[in-house]
Amino acid sequence: THTDDHAGFEYRSDLHVMDLTEIKVVKSIKHIDAGVYALGITDDGNRIAFVGRDRFAIVDVDSDKQRVVESYQDSEFSIPRQFSTLQFSKDGNKLISLRNIYDIETGTEQALKWAENDAKKPARISNVTVAPDLSYFAIVMPKRSMIMFGEDGLPHSYGKADKIVLLNTENGERTELEVTKSMIEGKRCVTDISPDSARVAVGCKGGLLRVYDARTGNLIWNKRNNGQKHDNGLMQVEYDSLEELYTLRDKSPVH
C-alpha cells in the first residue's frame, strides 16, 4: 500500500502443490503465513507442515483443515540463513525431529531416547533425513575443506569428505557410511531413504551417487564422474550395473 511518500510492504507466502507427472499445480493455498522457515510434505502429498513467522501449523490438503501446533505473537520475519525440512512418518500422522516425535492427531510429544554419549546431536549438521519407519536418521556432518587455486585459475576444494552417519533411534547406535577416500569428492552431500527404510542413497557435489544397505552400512550401488573426455567434451561416468539394485527393490517387503 502507498501513503503519501511512505510505502508499506507485507511479506506473504502462498503454498502451491504441483503434480510432477503432469507438471501442473493441483492445489494452492493463499497466504499461509508471512514467511516460511521450514516445510514438509507427506509421501502421498495429502498433508503439509510448515514453520512460519506467525505459527507452526499442519494443513490437510484435501479438506484445507489446519492444526496450529504453536503460534508466535508479535514476531518479525527475517530471511532465514538456511531453510529446513520437516520430516513426516510414513503414515503422515507424526512429525519427527532429532529430539522428539510429535503425534498430530493427539497433539502429544514424545522425546526420543538416545544413548548417553555418542548419540548426542552433532555440532554441525548440513542435512537430516528420517527413515519412514522411524528406526534411524541419516545425518550429514560437513567436514572443513582447504580451498586452493588450480592451474586453471579456479578455486578447488580439498580435504576430507562429509561424514554420513545412520543414527538408530532406539539405542543411539551409529553406523557410518564410507562415502569416498578421495580428497576432492564427497562434499555437500545429501541423503534420501527408500520407502521401506532398507536403503540409503547419498549424493554429493561432483557427481558422486551411492546406495547403501541401511542395516549393514554396506555399499550396494555406485556411480561417479571420472572427469571430462577432451576429445568430445562428454563426461566419463563409472557406474555399477542397475540389475542388483532393481533386484533388491523387487525383493523389498510389501507393506
SULCOR-V756768 format. One record per backbone hydrogen bond with DSSP energy under -1.0 kcal/mol. NH is the residue of the N-H (numbers start at 1). CO is the residue of the C=O. E is the energy in kcal/mol with one decimal. If there is no record, write none. Layout:
[[NH	CO	E] [NH	CO	E]]
This chain:
[[3	6	-2.9] [6	3	-3.0] [8	1	-2.6] [13	33	-2.8] [15	29	-2.9] [17	27	-2.9] [19	24	-3.0] [23	19	-1.3] [24	19	-1.4] [26	17	-2.8] [27	17	-1.4] [29	15	-2.8] [32	13	-2.3] [37	51	-3.3] [38	51	-1.4] [39	84	-1.4] [40	49	-2.4] [42	47	-2.2] [45	42	-1.2] [48	59	-2.7] [49	40	-2.3] [50	57	-2.5] [51	38	-2.2] [52	55	-3.1] [53	35	-1.7] [56	70	-3.1] [57	50	-2.2] [58	67	-2.5] [59	48	-3.5] [60	65	-3.0] [61	46	-2.2] [64	60	-2.1] [67	58	-2.8] [69	56	-2.8] [70	56	-1.6] [72	54	-3.5] [84	37	-1.6] [86	39	-1.3] [89	94	-2.1] [90	132	-1.8] [92	89	-1.4] [95	102	-2.2] [96	87	-2.7] [97	100	-2.8] [101	110	-2.6] [102	95	-3.1] [103	108	-3.1] [104	93	-2.4] [107	103	-2.0] [110	101	-2.6] [112	99	-2.8] [120	117	-1.8] [126	140	-2.6] [129	138	-2.2] [131	136	-2.8] [134	131	-2.5] [137	167	-2.0] [138	129	-3.4] [139	165	-2.9] [140	127	-2.8] [141	163	-3.1] [146	158	-4.0] [148	156	-2.7] [150	154	-2.6] [153	150	-1.9] [156	148	-3.4] [158	146	-3.1] [159	183	-1.4] [162	186	-3.6] [163	141	-2.6] [165	139	-2.5] [166	175	-3.0] [167	137	-2.7] [168	173	-3.0] [169	135	-2.3] [172	168	-1.6] [175	166	-2.2] [177	164	-2.8] [190	203	-2.6] [192	201	-1.9] [194	199	-2.3] [197	194	-2.4] [200	212	-2.2] [201	192	-3.1] [202	210	-3.1] [203	190	-2.4] [204	208	-2.7] [205	187	-2.4] [207	204	-1.3] [208	204	-1.1] [209	223	-2.8] [210	202	-2.7] [211	221	-2.4] [212	200	-2.9] [213	218	-2.8] [214	198	-2.6] [217	213	-3.0] [220	211	-3.1] [221	211	-1.5] [223	209	-2.3] [224	238	-2.9] [226	236	-2.8] [229	234	-2.9] [233	229	-1.5] [236	227	-2.8] [238	224	-3.1] [240	222	-2.8] [246	242	-2.7] [247	243	-2.4] [248	244	-2.3] [249	245	-2.0] [250	246	-2.6] [251	247	-1.5] [252	249	-1.3]]
